[in-house]
Amino acid sequence: MNTPKVTILTPSYNRAHTLPRVFESLQKQTFKDFEWIVIDDGSTDNTKDLVEKFQKEADFKIRYYFQENQHKFLTFFRGIDLAEGQYFSPLDSDDALPADSMEILVNTWEGIAESQNIVFVSTLCEDQFGNVVGDKFPNDPLICSIFDMRYTYKIKGDKWGMGKTEIYKKMKLNFGNLAGKGFIPEGVFQFQFDQLGFHYCINQVTRIYFRDKDDEQSLANQFYDKKNAFGLAENYKAFLNTYSTKLWSNPVTILRNLGGYIKFAKIDGRSLKKITTELKAPKIKLLAYLVYPFSKFI
C-alpha cells in the first residue's frame, strides 16, 4: 500500500459516543489520501469494537492501537512516531471536519515555497452551530509566529490545521520527566514551532469544534485546576524559555507568564531553587527571584 500524504491522529479515552462523528466526517472528505490513527488511551467502553467496525466500512486506512492510560500529551507523540504521512493533523475525539478540510489544507501546503520556512498551516474553527470560534486573521494569508498571532495581532479563539510530520519529530521534549504526571498542555511543545519556522494562516474553516458543555470529562472545564499544577507549570516554563527575548518588547506578557509559572510550580511543590534552575535565561531567573516574595498575591 502506498504511503499516505496525510496522517490524522485521534487520541481517545472513553469516547465511543463521539467517535462516530469523527469517522463520518472523515468518510465525507473530498481528499482521501490520508490515514487515520486512533490511539485508545486505556478506554473501558466499546472503542475497540467501534473502530474495528469503522475499519470494515472505511475507504481510507485506519490504524488502531490500545495502550494503558498515559493521557493525551504522551499519546500525541506516540502518534507522531507512528505517523506515515508527510503532513500531520491532530483531531480530537469529539470534533468533526467539513468535507473539504483535507483538500483545503493539502492544497495550501502544496502552494507554499520551501523558502517561506512554514511549519504549520493554521485555519479557522467553527462550532456546531456554524459560528466562527474566536477571531479571523487580519490578512489572508497571514504569515507570523504563534507569539505574534496572540500578542501582536491579538487573535483569540481556537485555531486548527496541519503541520509537517518531520517538524514535529524535531521537537525536543523530556518524555521521562513528563510521563505519569497527568494533564500536560499542548503549549509545552507548540511554542517550539516558533523556533523552527512560521505559521501560514488562512481564513477558511477546516474544523468543527463541538461545545459539549455537559461533558464532565472535558479538560476545557478543568484547565486551571490545581490538580493540573505540574502540567501548567511546565506550560508556563516552556513559554518563558522560548520567549525570554521578548522581555523588553512585551514585559507585561512575560511577567504574567512568570507569575503563572511561579504560582503553579509552588503548588506542584517546587522550591525556589528548582523554579529558577529550570529557567534558561539569566534575566528571567533574576526576575523570578524578584517576583517570588510576592507570589502569594498571584
C-alpha positions as CSV (number, residue, x, y, z in Angstrom):
1,M,0.0,0.0,0.0
2,N,1.3,3.5,-0.9
3,T,2.4,5.8,1.9
4,P,-0.5,8.3,2.6
5,K,0.0,12.0,2.1
6,V,-1.5,12.9,5.5
7,T,-1.8,11.3,8.9
8,I,-4.7,12.3,11.1
9,L,-4.3,11.3,14.8
10,T,-7.1,10.9,17.3
11,P,-6.2,10.1,20.9
12,S,-9.3,8.7,22.6
13,Y,-10.3,7.8,26.1
14,N,-13.9,6.5,26.6
15,R,-15.2,8.4,23.6
16,A,-17.1,5.7,21.8
17,H,-20.1,8.1,22.0
18,T,-18.4,10.8,19.9
19,L,-16.0,8.8,17.6
20,P,-18.8,8.1,15.1
21,R,-19.0,11.8,14.4
22,V,-15.3,12.0,13.7
23,F,-15.4,8.9,11.4
24,E,-18.4,10.1,9.4
25,S,-16.7,13.4,8.7
26,L,-13.6,11.6,7.5
27,Q,-15.7,9.4,5.3
28,K,-17.1,12.5,3.6
29,Q,-13.7,14.1,2.8
30,T,-13.2,15.1,-0.8
31,F,-9.4,14.4,-0.4
32,K,-8.8,10.7,0.6
33,D,-5.1,10.2,0.6
34,F,-4.8,10.0,4.4
35,E,-4.6,7.5,7.2
36,W,-6.4,7.8,10.5
37,I,-4.6,6.6,13.6
38,V,-6.8,6.1,16.7
39,I,-4.8,5.5,19.9
40,D,-7.1,4.2,22.6
41,D,-5.7,5.5,25.8
42,G,-7.0,2.8,28.1
43,S,-10.7,3.1,27.4
44,T,-13.2,0.9,29.2
45,D,-16.0,1.4,26.8
46,N,-16.5,-0.3,23.4
47,T,-14.0,1.9,21.5
48,K,-12.1,-1.1,20.1
49,D,-15.2,-2.8,18.7
50,L,-16.3,0.5,17.2
51,V,-13.0,1.2,15.4
52,E,-13.0,-2.3,14.0
53,K,-16.4,-1.6,12.6
54,F,-15.0,1.6,11.1
55,Q,-12.1,-0.3,9.5
56,K,-14.6,-2.5,7.6
57,E,-16.6,0.4,6.3
58,A,-13.8,3.0,5.6
59,D,-12.5,3.9,2.1
60,F,-9.2,5.1,3.8
61,K,-6.6,3.4,6.0
62,I,-7.4,3.2,9.7
63,R,-4.8,2.0,12.3
64,Y,-5.9,1.3,15.9
65,Y,-3.6,1.0,18.9
66,F,-4.5,0.3,22.6
67,Q,-2.4,1.4,25.5
68,E,-2.6,1.8,29.2
69,N,-3.8,5.3,30.1
70,Q,-1.0,7.8,29.6
71,H,-3.0,11.0,29.0
72,K,-3.3,12.9,25.8
73,F,0.1,14.6,25.6
74,L,2.3,11.4,25.5
75,T,-0.3,9.7,23.4
76,F,0.0,12.5,20.9
77,F,3.8,12.0,20.5
78,R,3.3,8.2,20.2
79,G,1.1,9.1,17.2
80,I,3.9,11.3,15.8
81,D,6.2,8.3,15.9
82,L,3.6,6.1,14.2
83,A,2.7,8.6,11.5
84,E,3.5,7.7,7.9
85,G,2.1,10.8,6.2
86,Q,4.2,13.8,5.0
87,Y,1.7,16.1,6.8
88,F,0.1,15.6,10.2
89,S,-3.2,16.8,11.8
90,P,-4.3,16.1,15.3
91,L,-8.1,15.7,15.5
92,D,-9.9,15.4,18.9
93,S,-12.2,12.6,19.5
94,D,-15.2,14.8,19.8
95,D,-14.7,17.0,16.7
96,A,-15.6,16.8,13.1
97,L,-14.3,18.2,9.8
98,P,-16.1,19.9,6.9
99,A,-16.0,17.8,3.8
100,D,-13.3,19.9,2.1
101,S,-10.9,20.2,5.1
102,M,-8.2,17.9,3.9
103,E,-8.4,19.3,0.4
104,I,-8.0,22.9,1.6
105,L,-5.1,22.1,3.8
106,V,-3.1,19.9,1.4
107,N,-3.7,22.3,-1.5
108,T,-2.5,25.2,0.7
109,W,0.6,23.3,1.7
110,E,1.4,22.4,-1.9
111,G,1.3,26.1,-2.9
112,I,3.9,27.1,-0.2
113,A,7.5,27.5,-1.2
114,E,10.2,25.9,0.9
115,S,11.9,29.3,1.2
116,Q,9.0,30.6,3.2
117,N,10.0,28.4,6.1
118,I,6.5,27.4,7.1
119,V,6.0,24.8,9.8
120,F,2.2,24.9,10.1
121,V,-0.9,25.9,8.1
122,S,-3.4,27.4,10.6
123,T,-7.1,27.8,9.8
124,L,-10.4,28.8,11.5
125,C,-12.7,26.6,13.5
126,E,-16.5,26.9,13.8
127,D,-18.8,25.5,16.4
128,Q,-21.6,23.0,15.6
129,F,-24.0,25.9,15.0
130,G,-21.8,27.4,12.2
131,N,-20.3,30.3,14.2
132,V,-16.6,31.0,13.7
133,V,-14.8,30.4,17.0
134,G,-12.7,33.4,18.0
135,D,-11.2,36.0,15.6
136,K,-10.4,35.8,11.9
137,F,-6.9,36.6,10.7
138,P,-6.4,40.2,9.7
139,N,-4.8,39.1,6.4
140,D,-5.2,36.1,4.2
141,P,-2.6,34.7,4.2
142,L,-1.0,35.9,7.4
143,I,2.5,34.6,7.9
144,C,3.6,35.0,11.5
145,S,4.8,33.3,14.7
146,I,2.4,31.9,17.4
147,F,3.6,34.7,19.7
148,D,2.8,37.5,17.2
149,M,-0.6,35.8,16.4
150,R,-1.6,36.0,20.1
151,Y,0.2,39.1,21.3
152,T,0.8,41.4,18.3
153,Y,-2.3,40.7,16.3
154,K,-4.3,39.7,19.5
155,I,-6.1,36.9,17.6
156,K,-8.3,34.9,20.0
157,G,-10.0,31.6,19.8
158,D,-9.2,28.1,18.8
159,K,-7.3,27.6,15.5
160,W,-6.6,24.2,13.8
161,G,-4.7,22.9,10.8
162,M,-1.9,20.8,9.5
163,G,1.9,20.6,10.1
164,K,4.8,18.7,8.6
165,T,5.4,15.4,10.3
166,E,9.2,16.0,10.1
167,I,8.8,19.2,12.1
168,Y,7.0,17.5,14.9
169,K,9.8,14.9,15.0
170,K,12.4,17.7,15.5
171,M,10.8,18.9,18.8
172,K,12.9,18.2,21.9
173,L,11.0,17.0,25.0
174,N,12.0,15.1,28.1
175,F,9.3,12.4,28.0
176,G,10.7,10.7,31.0
177,N,10.1,13.9,33.1
178,L,6.5,14.2,31.7
179,A,5.4,10.6,32.0
180,G,2.9,9.8,34.7
181,K,2.3,13.5,35.6
182,G,-1.3,13.8,34.3
183,F,-2.5,16.6,32.1
184,I,0.1,18.4,30.0
185,P,-1.0,21.5,27.9
186,E,-0.1,21.5,24.3
187,G,1.9,24.7,24.6
188,V,4.7,22.6,26.1
189,F,5.5,21.6,22.6
190,Q,3.6,24.1,20.4
191,F,5.8,27.0,21.4
192,Q,8.7,25.2,19.8
193,F,7.1,25.9,16.4
194,D,8.3,29.5,16.7
195,Q,11.9,28.2,17.0
196,L,11.5,26.2,13.8
197,G,9.5,28.5,11.4
198,F,6.3,30.4,10.8
199,H,2.6,29.7,10.7
200,Y,0.7,30.3,7.4
201,C,-2.7,31.4,8.4
202,I,-5.8,31.4,6.2
203,N,-9.4,32.4,6.8
204,Q,-11.0,29.1,5.9
205,V,-12.9,26.8,8.3
206,T,-11.4,23.3,8.4
207,R,-12.6,22.1,11.9
208,I,-15.9,21.9,13.6
209,Y,-15.5,22.3,17.4
210,F,-18.3,20.8,19.4
211,R,-19.2,22.6,22.6
212,D,-20.2,19.7,24.7
213,K,-20.9,21.7,27.8
214,D,-22.4,18.8,29.7
215,D,-19.3,16.6,29.2
216,E,-17.7,16.5,32.6
217,Q,-14.6,14.9,31.2
218,S,-13.8,18.0,29.1
219,L,-10.4,19.4,30.1
220,A,-11.5,22.8,29.0
221,N,-13.7,23.0,32.1
222,Q,-10.8,21.9,34.4
223,F,-7.8,23.6,32.7
224,Y,-6.6,25.7,35.6
225,D,-7.5,23.2,38.3
226,K,-4.8,22.7,41.0
227,K,-4.6,19.0,40.1
228,N,-3.0,20.1,36.8
229,A,-0.3,22.1,38.6
230,F,2.6,20.2,37.2
231,G,1.5,20.5,33.6
232,L,0.5,24.1,33.9
233,A,3.9,24.9,35.4
234,E,5.6,23.1,32.5
235,N,3.5,25.1,30.1
236,Y,4.4,28.5,31.6
237,K,8.1,27.4,31.8
238,A,8.1,26.4,28.1
239,F,6.7,29.8,27.2
240,L,9.4,31.7,29.3
241,N,12.2,29.6,27.9
242,T,11.0,30.1,24.3
243,Y,10.3,33.8,24.5
244,S,12.7,35.2,27.1
245,T,14.0,37.7,24.4
246,K,10.5,39.3,24.4
247,L,11.1,40.7,27.9
248,W,11.8,44.2,26.8
249,S,9.3,44.4,24.0
250,N,6.5,42.6,25.8
251,P,7.2,42.9,29.6
252,V,3.6,42.5,30.8
253,T,3.2,39.3,28.8
254,I,6.4,37.9,30.2
255,L,5.6,38.9,33.8
256,R,2.1,37.4,33.6
257,N,3.6,34.1,32.4
258,L,6.3,34.2,35.1
259,G,3.6,34.8,37.7
260,G,1.7,31.8,36.4
261,Y,4.8,29.7,36.4
262,I,5.7,30.5,40.0
263,K,2.1,30.0,41.2
264,F,1.7,26.5,39.7
265,A,5.3,25.5,40.4
266,K,4.8,26.2,44.1
267,I,1.5,24.3,44.1
268,D,3.5,21.4,42.5
269,G,5.9,21.6,45.4
270,R,8.9,23.1,43.6
271,S,11.4,25.0,45.7
272,L,12.6,28.5,44.6
273,K,15.9,26.9,43.6
274,K,14.2,24.4,41.4
275,I,11.9,27.1,39.9
276,T,14.9,29.3,38.9
277,T,17.1,26.4,37.8
278,E,14.6,25.4,35.2
279,L,14.6,28.8,33.6
280,K,17.2,29.2,30.9
281,A,17.7,33.0,30.5
282,P,19.6,34.8,33.3
283,K,17.4,37.8,33.2
284,I,14.3,35.7,33.7
285,K,16.0,33.8,36.6
286,L,16.7,37.2,38.2
287,L,13.2,38.4,37.6
288,A,11.9,35.2,39.2
289,Y,13.9,35.9,42.4
290,L,12.4,39.4,42.5
291,V,8.9,38.3,41.9
292,Y,8.9,35.2,44.2
293,P,8.4,37.1,47.5
294,F,5.2,38.5,46.1
295,S,3.9,35.2,44.7
296,K,1.4,34.7,47.5
297,F,-0.6,37.5,46.0
298,I,-0.7,35.9,42.5
